[in-house]
Amino acid sequence: MYVQHTVHIKHPIKLVSATLLKGPSEWFPGLDDKNVSTIGLHVAGVPVRKKVEVAIGQAVKTSTWAVRPITWKATFPVKLFPEMTGKIELTASGKDETRLTVSGMYEPPLGKLGGQLDEAMMHNIAEGTVKELAESIAQRLAKAAAS
């Protein structure tokens, strides 16, 4: 299954990508020294979170875009949650604006039952999680660009 969310940041690509190229602790929310973070979404204003192990690859950058591969998987119970493999992408969307897109693919766990659960509700949870992650990363990148 594919999920993505895009956010616009009111700063030029040069400033925003400079932070993305730094260590992930600069821009990935709540990342500890063991590359573990807590991600999730809000349901009726209540946070629903899961601890995940995050792997962030090397950035590829030009003057108009930057990309970092990213993977995360639940720390426990691993077999009940899918592994997400994707990327964080920055592209210039104007002289003073940058578009951030967090996107990824996952395979629902638990075979056919997992596929049915994904169709019924889990895909919406995955979309919400990616949305909140993208917005959180965008806030951190914008704050760093403004400094």
MILOBA-116763 format. One record per residue: y, x, z of N, C-alpha, C in turn; residue in one letter; residue number from 1. Coordinates in steps of 0.1 Angstrom, whole numbers, m for minus. Layout:
{r {Y,X,Z},{Y,X,Z},{Y,X,Z},A,NUM}
...
END
This chain:
{r {m12,8,0},{0,0,0},{12,9,0},M,1}
{r {23,4,m7},{35,12,m8},{46,5,0},Y,2}
{r {54,13,7},{66,8,14},{77,18,12},V,3}
{r {90,12,12},{101,20,11},{113,13,17},Q,4}
{r {123,21,21},{136,15,25},{147,25,21},H,5}
{r {158,20,17},{170,28,12},{182,25,21},T,6}
{r {189,35,24},{202,34,32},{212,42,25},V,7}
{r {225,38,25},{236,46,19},{243,52,30},H,8}
{r {246,65,29},{254,73,38},{267,77,32},I,9}
{r {278,74,39},{291,76,34},{296,91,36},K,10}
{r {288,100,31},{291,114,31},{285,120,18},H,11}
{r {291,131,13},{286,137,1},{272,144,3},P,12}
{r {264,144,m8},{251,149,m7},{250,163,m2},I,13}
{r {260,172,m5},{260,185,0},{260,186,15},K,14}
{r {268,178,22},{268,178,37},{255,172,43},L,15}
{r {251,161,37},{239,154,42},{226,162,40},V,16}
{r {225,168,28},{213,176,26},{212,188,34},S,17}
{r {223,194,38},{223,206,46},{216,203,59},A,18}
{r {217,191,65},{210,188,78},{196,185,75},T,19}
{r {192,179,64},{178,176,61},{171,189,59},L,20}
{r {177,200,54},{171,213,52},{168,220,66},L,21}
{r {175,216,76},{173,222,89},{160,217,95},K,22}
{r {157,222,107},{145,218,114},{145,203,116},G,23}
{r {133,196,115},{132,182,117},{137,177,130},P,24}
{r {138,185,140},{143,180,153},{158,177,152},S,25}
{r {164,182,142},{179,179,139},{181,164,134},E,26}
{r {171,159,127},{173,146,121},{161,136,123},W,27}
{r {149,140,127},{138,130,129},{139,125,143},F,28}
{r {140,112,145},{142,106,158},{131,109,168},P,29}
{r {135,114,180},{125,116,191},{114,126,189},G,30}
{r {116,135,179},{105,145,177},{105,155,187},L,31}
{r {93,157,194},{92,168,204},{87,181,198},D,32}
{r {85,191,207},{81,204,202},{66,204,197},D,33}
{r {59,194,199},{45,193,193},{44,184,181},K,34}
{r {56,181,175},{57,172,163},{52,158,166},N,35}
{r {54,153,178},{50,140,181},{63,132,184},V,36}
{r {63,119,178},{74,110,180},{69,96,183},S,37}
{r {78,87,186},{74,73,187},{82,66,177},T,38}
{r {74,58,168},{81,51,158},{76,36,159},I,39}
{r {84,27,153},{80,13,153},{92,5,148},G,40}
{r {92,m7,153},{102,m17,149},{106,m26,161},L,41}
{r {116,m34,159},{119,m44,169},{115,m58,165},H,42}
{r {108,m65,174},{104,m79,171},{111,m88,181},V,43}
{r {119,m96,176},{127,m105,185},{135,m97,196},A,44}
{r {140,m85,191},{148,m77,200},{140,m68,209},G,45}
{r {126,m69,209},{118,m61,217},{112,m50,209},V,46}
{r {113,m37,214},{108,m26,206},{92,m26,207},P,47}
{r {86,m24,195},{72,m23,194},{69,m9,189},V,48}
{r {64,0,196},{64,14,193},{49,20,193},R,49}
{r {47,30,186},{34,38,185},{37,52,185},K,50}
{r {30,60,193},{31,75,192},{24,80,180},K,51}
{r {31,89,173},{25,94,160},{27,109,160},V,52}
{r {18,116,153},{19,130,150},{25,131,136},E,53}
{r {36,139,135},{44,140,123},{42,153,117},V,54}
{r {40,154,104},{40,166,96},{50,165,85},A,55}
{r {60,175,85},{71,174,76},{70,187,67},I,56}
{r {69,185,54},{68,197,45},{81,203,42},G,57}
{r {80,213,34},{92,221,29},{101,212,20},Q,58}
{r {113,214,21},{123,207,13},{124,213,m1},A,59}
{r {126,205,m11},{130,209,m24},{144,203,m27},V,60}
{r {153,211,m31},{167,207,m33},{173,212,m45},K,61}
{r {182,204,m51},{191,208,m62},{205,204,m57},T,62}
{r {214,205,m66},{228,201,m62},{230,186,m61},S,63}
{r {221,178,m66},{222,163,m66},{211,156,m59},T,64}
{r {201,163,m54},{191,156,m47},{183,166,m38},W,65}
{r {176,160,m28},{168,168,m19},{156,159,m15},A,66}
{r {144,165,m13},{132,157,m9},{125,165,1},V,67}
{r {119,158,11},{110,165,21},{98,156,22},R,68}
{r {86,161,20},{74,153,22},{72,151,37},P,69}
{r {66,139,40},{63,136,53},{50,128,55},I,70}
{r {43,131,66},{31,124,69},{31,121,84},T,71}
{r {26,109,87},{24,106,101},{12,98,104},W,72}
{r {6,100,115},{m6,93,119},{m6,91,134},K,73}
{r {m12,80,138},{m13,76,152},{m20,87,160},A,74}
{r {m15,89,172},{m22,98,181},{m34,92,187},T,75}
{r {m34,79,189},{m46,72,195},{m44,57,194},F,76}
{r {m53,49,192},{m66,52,186},{m65,54,171},P,77}
{r {m68,66,166},{m66,70,152},{m72,60,142},V,78}
{r {m84,56,144},{m90,47,134},{m85,33,132},K,79}
{r {m77,29,142},{m71,15,141},{m58,15,133},L,80}
{r {m52,26,130},{m39,27,124},{m39,36,111},F,81}
{r {m32,32,101},{m33,40,89},{m24,52,90},P,82}
{r {m28,62,82},{m20,74,80},{m10,71,69},E,83}
{r {3,74,71},{13,72,61},{17,86,55},M,84}
{r {17,86,42},{20,98,34},{32,95,25},T,85}
{r {43,102,26},{54,98,18},{64,109,17},G,86}
{r {77,105,16},{88,115,14},{101,109,19},K,87}
{r {110,118,22},{124,114,26},{132,120,14},I,88}
{r {139,112,8},{146,116,m5},{161,113,m3},E,89}
{r {169,123,m7},{184,121,m7},{188,123,m22},L,90}
{r {197,114,m26},{202,115,m40},{217,112,m39},T,91}
{r {225,118,m47},{239,115,m48},{241,101,m54},A,92}
{r {248,93,m48},{251,80,m54},{266,78,m56},S,93}
{r {273,89,m57},{287,89,m59},{292,102,m53},G,94}
{r {305,105,m55},{311,117,m51},{310,119,m35},K,95}
{r {312,108,m28},{313,108,m14},{302,99,m7},D,96}
{r {291,97,m15},{281,88,m9},{267,94,m13},E,97}
{r {258,93,m4},{244,97,m5},{234,86,m3},T,98}
{r {224,85,m11},{214,75,m9},{202,81,m3},R,99}
{r {197,76,9},{185,81,16},{175,70,14},L,100}
{r {163,75,9},{151,66,7},{140,72,15},T,101}
{r {134,64,24},{121,68,30},{110,59,24},V,102}
{r {100,66,18},{90,58,11},{76,65,14},S,103}
{r {66,57,13},{53,62,15},{41,52,11},G,104}
{r {29,58,12},{17,50,9},{8,51,21},M,105}
{r {0,40,23},{m10,40,33},{m21,32,29},Y,106}
{r {m33,34,34},{m45,27,31},{m48,19,44},E,107}
{r {m49,6,44},{m52,m1,57},{m65,3,62},P,108}
{r {m66,5,75},{m79,9,81},{m88,m3,82},P,109}
{r {m101,m1,86},{m110,m12,88},{m115,m19,76},L,110}
{r {m115,m13,65},{m121,m18,52},{m115,m31,48},G,111}
{r {m124,m41,44},{m119,m54,39},{m111,m62,49},K,112}
{r {m116,m61,62},{m109,m68,73},{m94,m63,74},L,113}
{r {m93,m49,73},{m80,m43,74},{m71,m47,63},G,114}
{r {m77,m49,51},{m69,m53,39},{m64,m67,41},G,115}
{r {m72,m76,47},{m68,m90,49},{m57,m90,60},Q,116}
{r {m59,m82,71},{m49,m81,81},{m36,m76,75},L,117}
{r {m37,m66,66},{m25,m60,60},{m17,m71,52},D,118}
{r {m25,m79,44},{m18,m90,37},{m12,m100,46},E,119}
{r {m19,m103,57},{m14,m114,66},{m1,m110,73},A,120}
{r {m1,m97,79},{10,m94,87},{13,m79,88},M,121}
{r {3,m70,87},{5,m56,89},{15,m49,79},M,122}
{r {15,m54,67},{24,m48,57},{38,m50,61},H,123}
{r {41,m62,67},{55,m65,72},{58,m55,83},N,124}
{r {48,m52,92},{51,m43,102},{54,m29,97},I,125}
{r {46,m25,87},{48,m12,80},{62,m11,74},A,126}
{r {66,m22,67},{79,m22,61},{90,m21,72},E,127}
{r {89,m29,83},{98,m28,94},{99,m14,100},G,128}
{r {88,m8,101},{88,6,107},{95,15,98},T,129}
{r {93,15,85},{99,24,76},{114,21,75},V,130}
{r {118,8,76},{132,4,76},{139,11,88},K,131}
{r {133,9,100},{140,14,112},{140,29,112},E,132}
{r {130,36,107},{129,50,106},{140,55,96},L,133}
{r {142,49,85},{152,53,75},{166,51,81},A,134}
{r {168,40,88},{182,38,94},{184,48,105},E,135}
{r {174,51,112},{176,61,123},{179,75,118},S,136}
{r {172,79,107},{174,92,101},{188,92,95},I,137}
{r {192,81,88},{205,80,82},{216,82,92},A,138}
{r {215,76,104},{225,77,114},{226,92,119},Q,139}
{r {215,99,120},{215,113,125},{221,122,114},R,140}
{r {218,119,101},{223,127,90},{238,125,89},L,141}
{r {243,112,90},{257,109,89},{265,116,101},A,142}
{r {259,115,113},{266,121,124},{267,136,122},K,143}
{r {257,143,117},{257,157,115},{267,161,104},A,144}
{r {268,152,93},{277,155,82},{292,153,86},A,145}
{r {294,144,96},{308,142,101},{312,153,110},A,146}
{r {303,161,116},{307,172,125},{313,184,118},S,147}
END
